[in-house]
Amino acid sequence: MKTNVHIERLILEGLPVSIQDGPRIRAAVESELASLLRNKGLSSELRIGGMLPYSTTSPLQLEKKNDPGNLGRQIARSIHGGIGESE
C-alpha cells in the first residue's frame, strides 16, 4: 500500500535554528517520518483516506546545542505521535 502524506506548513516556533538549518531539518523530518510510517504505520482513521486540518504535537526536549538532523528526527517522531498508529 502506498501512503502519501502532505504537510502544507510546519511551524517551529521558538526553536534555536538558523535559516541555513532548514534544509537539513526538512530532510531529517522527511526521512524519519517515512521510516516511522513504514515500520509503525498510519492511524486507522487516516489510512482510509482521512485528513487533518491541523495536528498539535507534544513539546520537544531541546538540548543546548541541537544538531539539525537530530532536531528533524525529534520533530518527525512528534508528528508521528499525532498521525501514527497508536501502540
Residue pairs with C-beta under 8 A, 6 or more apart in sequence:
3 37
3 42
3 47
5 33
5 37
5 42
5 83
7 79
10 29
10 75
12 25
12 75
15 60
15 62
15 66
15 71
16 62
16 66
17 25
17 66
17 68
17 71
21 68
21 71
24 68
24 69
24 72
25 68
25 69
25 71
25 72
25 75
26 72
27 69
27 72
28 68
28 69
28 70
28 71
28 72
28 73
28 75
28 76
29 72
29 73
29 75
29 76
29 79
30 76
31 72
31 76
32 72
32 73
32 76
32 77
33 76
33 79
33 80
36 76
36 77
36 80
36 84
37 80
37 84
40 80
40 84
40 85
40 87
41 47
41 84
41 85
42 83
42 84
42 85
43 83
43 84
43 85
43 86
44 85
46 52
46 83
52 82
52 83
55 79
55 82
55 83
56 82
57 75
57 78
57 79
57 81
57 82
58 78
58 81
60 71
60 74
60 75
60 78
61 74
62 71
63 70
